[in-house]
Amino acid sequence: MKIIAFSDWRVQNIEQFIDYLERLKEKPDVIVYAGDDLERFNSVPYIAMPKILRDRYREELIKIQEPFGKFDKKIVEDIIFQNKIEYKMDENKFEKIASFSRYGLLIVAGNDDHYYRKKAIYGEKVVDIHDNSVIIDDYAIIGIEGSTDKLSQLYYSEKEIKEHLKSKVKQVGDRQLIIVSHSPPFKILDFSMRFGHSHIGSNALRDFIEKNSNKVRAVISGHSHLQGGKFKKFKNTYVVNCSSHDNYGEPGKIALINISDENVEISWKTLYELSTIPLVGDKTDQKLREHGILQVEQLAALQPTKQLYQKFSDIQENTLYLIINYANAIDSDKIIIKKGIKSALNSLEGKNIYFFDAEYRPETTSSGPYGMFVLGWMDRKEKVQQEFLDNTKDEKKMLNRFGQWVEKENPILVAYGSTAADAPHLRNCFTRFKLPFFQIKHTFFDLYQDVLYTKSYRKQKYF
């Protein structure tokens, strides 16, 4: 059985996911959504806003935004979110997603989904798997919605989950089980740091797996965003957390699960917004979309040729070359080194190299009372030296010791963005105490001075 699973899509681009499904060569048997933010996929009848009112509301929000400068869609979305007002959608996205599967889209509501928002779970081949189990061949797929956190909008006690599982197993008979649960099992891919550090999974679900591990082939869950994109084998059961983070710009994580009689295979697909690529702003994003480029992998597949530059003549040749290679690096999850460009690091071979970092208060490096409070450097054998400012009155002594070390060792200090950050602020502190800085200034080597964000493919080496 082939399953595509995702969860907790609070900010991810749903249209991008639909485009990904459209381009699949083979349909999965089922698609699973493990909960939260159901209203993003389909209208909730109780609170859906008619289109005429939606447009008027948007006009008023734009007026509110105008005093703050350029209209920002994210600000308006935030205002709408805080007021709990939902748009009436012109399309049932759950139904659209379900159409790309053989048997349907199976959904459980999440802990942040009010009970009435389950009304969004409807459409052809769309199944609320908490209420309605699904049997496909020798497999039974059952669901558990909500969570055991009492602060949740959709809460179940451990006892209720235990009884729910017992009831569902009785209904489906003696079959291999696949469980779709918004919450993971307790202490299995459930560690969370949102409201303190804790395990937020279900004890009842874990107990059920322990007793029925030979029957439960997989548990598909979300809820703990920190564990999204991971899977773990617990006894004979594979637990998959397919949640995505909820910060703007976070990519969408998708689990690709293949269950056979002999094995369970799990791999991952990550959908990045085009805007995550360096040099792709709103205008370039729009131009790429006009050319039919909606996915990072589509951009990565382009070959920089004269014909391509002519076709994309509305994007500068330099920019197009760079963003294609950035997309390639993101899509392959590798650092790509372009051939034929001399490395800025070649000149450092054989030198006395140290990797350097500094921590400081940028607003007080010039004025005081103190600026630098940590200095650290490491040689290529990983020997680390550090200076900590335990007493703010000792900053001059700390800087003096560092200056003496530089004079003695004559090092090359390699630091990310050093010539734009660490070195200028270090100079401010030395100047404030009237300490010599000339030799230190010339020890810094900015690792990325010629290789990142240069906007020139002739200099660019790493992607």
Steps between C-alpha positions, in 0.01 A plus 500: 500500500636838397419793727580871477467666840525856630386690807479837675503716187436832671698716256615270221389554141211262430494584129864397480410163654216454250740581217741237637220241503396589145849425372531158663535218247307258722215566742548391862239266646407755765602847611499573873464833676571465873330817616494869598381803301222319317344833403793573266387217272124545491229736621356440844128569441436651840748783454562526126503858376311573175717624214339847484567555871848352469596753231360791700679381813827480307453858374459624856807307615706663226391841630610399849837391363570813291636716788762231562639508147487251215212254511617174651283194441640325807385781730148475364506122539607546859215746567253256350645213700484686829137591437414138419326605178532250217462552126243307305701298253417458135651149502499203735874434519450180697292364212761617250779325691290183533459482122871419464469176701348163416290460814480845652627760745486384863488777761502540876437833671788643703519637851459857368188416301179593682250216479274693262790540256465131421219622274779582253568126456267414215502438126543216256759248627556714815475299824501600866706202608430556872129435447522262205764229471612392153579144390724447197586137424656355816556839664271696729571870544364659819534853635541693824428873494601777744745456787520428871606856583218656703573841344422360155194609305432131435581301814474131588602331822732200489207284607290626208779424254539152644128433460498649150780270386328199655175584322665555161699176513181312579334655193776418250572147616828311482690711246835673479461851641613843386420768757466866408531700822556873531700434819798263487540225760647622829879545485516399134563802273290716733756725671387863481651836597211735429363540852798381698681172438281191518373185333152565365402159363231257612569231761193305391626484143845387612349229722287379209805472273700314764224240531422479127832570329467195274172640361577874486715553191522878524385801700477823300498811718579871529451744791864529612645728230851455639490132404350552155683324218608206717403137547590242761447129534341400832496122536342393169318828437626797299405837649507786250474869595414695185429843655641830372608808694264797517739793444444694177724367225543154655499222239233233481606150606343200331544135600508240223407167657498164324359210702533143374462163668876484554602856573416866567699751295496870589653791314442875500418780262544864602313773316675836516343830401677671212548797733742295714755516217756782537440785253136399441285790616133566428559620142724209399262259671212637293699482176597139566137410562400667175744263329335204674776452761317429827740260673865522602566169324359642175742792525788265584430295188556795265821502297667843460521536122464785255156370407394503865629854554301611195185331630546658845611836362300682770746368763862615490734232367727534804211458741348206314834315495546544874147410610502184287812383682363601840184301419718204402679513835174523695331223304797261529575604860869531412764769478567539129844618392507640149801399292724749328482764772805551716439436868559789737640244745791397276711790626474369857673166450782452749410806704449513877120477478257541791121508491383801698176622655407787730192585704431864577242772554508688167338811642774548763826388335586867434347666806532242775473432788598174328461339159677165459416226745614178324794436267573153366731341244581146391791361299471232233570229758186617684691646794275772643600815689245733656482828687193574714422836657404403855527859624410790266786703648748246361418551131825688433705218654316242288561699181864554592554125545344434162719767336813347652398156373452638146842669511663174611321256265448720193184301411249512218159536668223349291150615595162515331435862404805606702589810299143623529430407862759359741798707383328844503354446846828364630668813361245718681590338832875524443464866398293577810789378718767653270648157431685431170280327243699525176648148511169343604320668211720323247462156658133465402393302196132512410416145394213607276624832369501376140271201506156584643246757386751660264235537228771400255532149360866578415581522870244258636643162594284343771126450487 
